[in-house]
Amino acid sequence: MKYIKFQNDSYKDKVSIAKNFIKKNLNIEIENLIIKNNWEEDAILCVNILNNTISVENQNYLNEKLNLSHLRDRRTPVEYACDLILGWVIEDGIVDILNSLKIKSELNSADRNRKFLKKPKSSSDLKIKNHQGKTILIELVKDYTSYWSRNGSIELRDNKYNNLKNENSILLGIDFKNNEFFIMKIDEIEATFIPFHYPFRKPAYSIEIKKDDFHDLNHAKQIFSKFFNNLY
């Protein structure tokens, strides 16, 4: 069978980073995590995408499912699928980490069943229950290229910022290149509206990020435990 190679150096780097994150924090290979969590989307397809070995049939399927997605931006359907899978894997990993800390956590997003959706609804990625039984939503954002530290900002596309404010969500960001993360209450964050954000090709909100906002990712478990156990 002829396989299509779609990953440029940027995508190869992202996949490598995600694999290392899962192996380091959960002691499991990324392929086995996908199988263990019983995703609705075909596990072999997802693994093939991460391994840069998709068939023409795979490509046609992804074109049909994702070509018209508003969230695809400038990415090809296959690239968008790869980003979705990487996001799902990291979200699954964070859920496992939080639950290992006795912080009751589960997936919350529209694609929580791990199926490619043509028109996904915008919703926070995760949810936890605090000690009072209150549900708290978490939006997980990821930086594989040190963009946040170089630019001193993070951009959220469309109305994501306003939606998170309405949900009183927590914003959790991981900067993989610098091995850092930040965690903030969205109602304490101000953002600047950008009518047209060039990378997204659509409106966005920009949030200022300072060096002091970041923590060492190696200390994530201790900080997660303190932050969420003292929340509300």
N, C-alpha and C positions, 0 to 999 in steps of 0.2 A: 504494500500500500504506500502511496506517495503521501508524505507529510508536508504540511506548510509551516514554515518558520516565520513567525511574525514579530518576535521580541527583538527590539533594539537594545543597546547597552543599558538604557534607562530601565526598561522592563526587566531585563536579566538581573539588574541590581536590586530592584524592588522585590523580586521573587526570592532572591538569595537572602535579603534582609528578613523577610517574613519567615522563611524556613528557619533561620538562625534564632529568631525571637521565640518561635514555638518550641524549638528543641531546647533552648536554654531555660525557658520558664516552665515548660510542661513536661520536658523529657519525653517527647513523642515526635515522630516524624510528621511533617505536615500532611502527607498523604494519608497516614493512619488516623490523624485527627479528623479529616474529612469523612472517612469511612465510619469511624467511631460515632460521630454525631449524626449519622443517618440523614444526610441532606436529601431533600426531594430531587434536586438536580442530579443528574447522572454523575456518580463519583468518578468514573473513568474519564468522562469528558472534562471534569474540573481538574483532575490530575494532569491530563494531557495538555490543557491550556497552560498550567503552571510549568510544565516540562517542555513547552514550546514545540509540541508535536501534534498538531491538529490535522484532521483529514479534511478533504473538500466537503464531505458531508457535514462535519462539525462546523465548518465555516458557513455553509448555507443555513444551517440551523440557527447560528448566532446572528446572521444577517436578518433572518426572518423575525427573531425575537427582539433584537436590540437596535436595529438600524434607525428606527424612528424615535427612539427614546430621547426625551428632552434633556436628560441628564448626561447624555453621551458627550456633549460638547464637540471638540474637534477629533476625538478619538474614533478609531474604527470600531465596529461592533466587537471584534475579537479583543482589541485592547481594552475596551470598556468591560468586557466579560472578565478579563484578567484582573482588572482593578476591583471589580465586584468580589471576586473570589478571594483576593488578598484581604479586602475589607472584612469579609465574612470570617475568614480564618483568624484575623486579629481580634475581632469581636468575640468569637468563640473562646479565644485564649483569655481575654480579659474576664469573661464570665467565669471561667474555671478558676482564675486567680482569685477573684472576689469571693467565690464560694468556698475556696480553700481557707479564706480568712474569716469564715462564718458570716460573711455579708451576703444575704440572700439575694441572688442576682439571676436574671434571665433576659433573653432577647426580647426586643419590643418592636423592632422596625417592621415595615410592610413586607420585607423579604426575609423575615425571621425563619421561615421554613426552608430557606435557601433554594429558591427557584427563580430563574430569570423572569422578570416581569416587564411587560411592554410599557405599562404606565404605573409605576410604583407611586404610592402616596408618601408624602414627606412626613416622617415621624422619627422621634429619637431612637437611637440604636438599642439602648439597654434600659432596664429598670431594676431598681433594688427596693427592698422594704427596710425602712429604718426600725429602730427599737419600738417605736410607737405604732408600727404597722402601716405607716404612710408610704405610698409609692413615690419614688423619686426617679425621674428620668435622666438618662445620661446620653449625650451625643459624643461619639468618638471620632476624632479627626486625626489624620496621620500626615507626617511630613517625611519623605524619603530622601530629600535633596538639600536640606538645611535652608530651605526658602524662608522659613519664619525668622531664623536668626539673622539671615542676610538682610531681610527687608524690614524687620521689626514689626511684622504684622501677620495676621492670618485673615484670609477672605472666605466668607461663607456665601454661596451662590443664592440667587433669587431671594426668597423671603425666609430662608432658613433661620436667620438671626431672630426675626420677629416671631416665628413659630416656636423657637426655643424659649423666648421670653414669655410667650403665652403659656407655655408648659412649665415654666419655672425650672428649666432643666439645668443640669451640670454639664459643663464643657470640659472634656478630657482630651488633651492633645499629646501625641507621642512624636517626638523628633528622633527618628531612628539613627540618623547620621551622627548626631551629637550625644546619643544615649541619654536623652533628657525627656521630661514630660512636664506638663502643667495641668492643673485642675482648678477650675473656677466656677463659682455660681454665676449663671448667665445674667441674673438680675443685678449683679454688681459690675457688669461690663458695659461700657459704652461703645458704640460702633458708628462708623461713618459710611453713609450710603454712597455707592459708586454706580452711576446710571449705566455705564457700560464697562465691564471688567474684561480686558482683552483676552486673557487666557481662557475664561469661561465663555466669552462671546455673549454675555448676558449681564444683567444687573447683579450687584453683590454688595455685601456689607463688609467693611474692613475693621478689624479689631487690633488695637495696638498691643504688642507683646514685648515685654521688657526682659532683660536677662534675669532679673530677680524673680520673675514669674516661674522660672524653670527649676525642676528638681532632678537629681541624679536618678536615672531609671533603675539603677541597682538598688535604690532604696524605696522602690515603688510600693512594695508590700507593706512596709512600716507606715508610709505616708497614707496609703489607701485606708489602712485600718484606722488610723487616727482621724482622718478626714471624715470618712463615712460613719464611723461610730459616734462622732460628735455632731452629726448633721441634724439640724432642726430638733 
